[in-house]
């Protein structure tokens, strides 16, 4: 019987087999390990990967991803092992649970691959997309959210097997010469794997909503944010989201983020040649979800308490949402009445990085870039700028007049000084020289 060592990692108990590589795995799965130490173990971990099972391989991939270590040889080794692993056969006992766990690990690996930009190998991408499409009917809600988030991070609208076949080493010249005369349409007729994957994910999301899966607020936020970038084919996906969000307890901040992402959800075009811009079902489903979110927000607080206790920045966010989408006021009139009744100062409405726009024009622009010195209120700050010779100066009336030297002119009172003969003449010459 195989003994094992239990290590807590990623919230689960991982059984690491005892052997020559136990020390490396123990250090990798240590909860207190730091990123520099983990990065130094990457080369040693590559040697351990072929001996690990699928669960531990995804755990190694996830712990390096969470620490922000993008070691390509290690990650590519883990990704190839995960995506080329054989799925559980239908003859196994508990096939549904085994297949569900296999789908969870596949979705986690695909999310990490797209988040770290490991998509420059078309063959690996083709295998990953095919495996995710195969596992989509068995995915949980969290796995569906992971795959949607990966598609959003990848930001690709089209991918076909032709890209992997035409890759270097994928199709040799001898194989291309053996192709029949219909070779121009051989690769162009390949379906878009992105559309195939998104279609399977939408079907799974609708079935998950019917099966009453327990969702979380974080999953709802991530899913709406991903759908805003990926798009939906029908309005049934938005209605499924409405069913998932109904039993949740959502805060006002999360509701604002959901409504912003909801109004960015668009119709995903599968066939450009067979496209009609009729998305009324998506619009009607969006209205239903807006009503659900509005009812949740108004149930948190009444209209009067909304004006008294709501965060001012949150009110500004809702107002900007109503300004950007005027039709939202018709779908959520009670929320519009509650939001516009709150008084918000102008300085809180304006963003911090925006310049002040109260006084505009050339009239109010400064001609010179003069740095205004601040007004100092303390005497100690002013004392630094007073020269020292002025600090010891005293007036003539200070001190004893008896100790002054004879050279110092004495102070003569009025009417005591003797007036000379030419006193008037000197005054005339001084004050009116042109006349006298």
VOKOL-800990 format. One record per residue (C-alpha): x, y, z. Coordinates in pm, whole numbers, plus 50000, padded with zeros to 5 digits. Layout:
BEGIN
XYZ;...
This chain:
BEGIN
500005000050000;501335034149907;501905057250198;501555094450158;502115127450327;499265152050366;500045187950279;497505215850288;497615236549970;494965255949778;492435247950046;492645210349981;494635181750129;497205170249876;498795136049922;502425137949808;503995103649743;507065095649947;510185092049738;513295109749620;511395141349525;509435144849849;511665172549980;511165193749668;507385189349675;507265196650047;509015229849992;506855238449689;503585231049869;504635248450191;502035275750269;504725299350405;507045297650105;508135330849953;508265338949582;512115340549550;512485306449713;509725291849495;511365305649180;514635288849276;512815255249293;511425257548938;514225237548773;514005209949034;510215208949002;510455202448625;512095168848699;509225159448932;506355167448692;506435134448494;505915115048819;502945135848941;499295128548884;496865153348729;495755168649060;499285176749177;500285189448833;497485215248836;498375223849197;501995230949098;500805251848804;498415271549024;500895278749304;503495292149060;500795313248895;499575327849225;503125338149314;503495355248975;506335332548856;506175327848478;508665299548427;507895288148071;509585253648072;507775244448393;504405258348285;504535243447936;505415209648085;502415211448319;500065223848046;501015196747799;500525170248067;497105183748169;495695188447820;497015155347685;495805135047982;493235108247909;489755116148045;488005090648268;486215063648075;482495058248104;483095023548250;484675037648567;482625038548883;481495073848961;482155085848608;480195118348656;482205129948958;485505119448798;484655137848478;483635168548677;486995169148857;488785164348525;486855194048380;487745215948680;491475209148635;491265215148261;489505248648311;492045259548575;494965251048346;493345269448052;492795300548265;496415300948382;497635295648026;495715325947897;496465348048197;500215343548156;500105347047776;501325311747699;499385311147371;502165314147112;502125276547042;499155270046806;499285232446861;498975236047238;496185261447196;494275238446959;494545209147202;493495231447494;490445244847310;489415209847205;489785196647559;487765225547706;485035220047446;484985183147535;484775189947910;482255218747886;479125196947948;480665184748277;481945218048412;480785234448731;479845271148745;483315280848868;484945262148580;482685279348327;483665312848477;487365303348456;487115294548088;485155326148008;487755346948192;490515329447995;488805337447665;488505373647777;492215375347868;493225359147539;491115383747338;490905363247019;487815362646798;488925335246558;491025303746584;490875272946364;492795240346333;494365254246016;496645276146229;497965245646410;498225225246088;500125252345903;502445257546197;506065247146149;506135209346175;502375206546162;502035200645789;505045190645580;505465197445209;504925160645121;501555161245296;500565193245119;501445177944780;499225147944847;496165169844905;493585167744626;492415196144404;490005209444668;492965220244887;492065257644872;488935249945074;490515223745298;491665247845569;489235276045498;486285253145576;487515246545928;485105259546195;486005287146435;486915269146757;486185300346961;482545299646847;482315262446918;483725266847269;481515296947349;478435278047226;479215248647456;479835272147749;476525290047692;474665256947683;476365245948004;475605279148173;471905275948091;471815240248226;473695251048541;471025277448608;468335250848576;470135227248814;470165253749092;473925255549142;475125276749433;476795307649290;478855334449462;478965371949412;482565369949286;481565344249022;478705366348906;480985396848879;483685377748691;481155361648458;479465394448367;482845411048315;483895383048080;480605383047888;481005420647835;484135413047632;483145379747474;479445385747404;476485361947394;474635345347109;471135346347261;469345362847548;468885329447728;472385333247873;471425366248038;468215350448171;470295322048315;472445348048490;469265363348628;468315329748782;471785326048935;471875361049086;468365360649238;469235341649560;472485360749620;473035388149878;474835415249685;476295448149809;475655481349638;479235483349508;478975448949347;475595457849196;477105488549030;479915467748879;477395442048754;475195468448592;478175484648419;479275450948279;475705441248189;475255471347962;478455462147776;477185427247689;476695425647313;475575400447055;478335376746947;478395373246569;478925337046463;478495340646087;479155374645936;477365365945611;474245354645795;474045382946046;471035404146128;471285431346389;468155419546570;469165415946935;465765422947090;465945390847296;469215402247452;467725436347527;464625421347688;466765397547895;468935427047999;465815445248120;464865415348335;468315413948491;468295451748548;464975448648732;466385420448946;469505440349036;467475471849104;465105453249335;468085439549527;469625474149561;466415490749679;465745462049920;469055469350093;467805503850196;464715524650142;464695554649914;465155579150203;467985559950366;469605556650024;469995594450019;471295595950377;473685566550403;474805558150050;478395565249950;478695596749741;481115580749494;478625552349449;475895577449369;478205594249116;478865560348956;475135553348918;474565588148774;477285583048515;475685549848425;472325566748371;473975594248164;475735568947941;472635547147892;469525569547894;467215539747837;468175526648181;465975553248342;462925536448184;463995501748301;464805512648658;462715543848738;462815538749116;466605536749118;466815567948900;464555587049142;466625575549440;469945584449278;469105618749142;467635630149476;471025627949651;473005660249678;476645655549583;479255683749602;480865693749275;484365685749403;483315649449458;481805646849111;484975658248936;487805633448915;491015640749098;493175640548785;490905664048592;491785701348591;489375726048746;486875738748489;485025764948692;486905794548533;487815788648171;489305807747883;492465827747822;491395854548068;491995832448371;495265816648259;498365828348444;500895847348235;503895837648442;504555804948617;505265820148958;505435797249255;503485814149531;505115811449869;502835799550146;501775824050414;503545815550738;501735820351066;504535811451308;507145837151415;509875810751419;509545806651041;509905844250986;512925847051217;515025827250970;514905855550715;515885884250957;519605894250936;521485890751267;522605927351279;518975938451300;518265915851593;520635935551824;519535970451712;517855993751962;516386028751923;517996061452047;515526063752332;516626030652475;519296030952746;520886058452958;521826090652777;524626098453029;526776069852898;526766081952535;529966095552380;530406133052298;530276125051925;526686114651954;524366144451885;522256151452186;518516153952169;517386190552187;513866199052281;511596222352080;512316259652137;515646253452306;517956252152003;519696284951911;518736297351561;521536311151346;521466342851130;521166325250795;518516300150910;515786313650679;518216317150390;519266280850414;515666269050433;514726289050121;517726275549935;516816240450037;513096240449960;512796266849681;516106268549492;514526280749166;512986311249331;515896321449550;
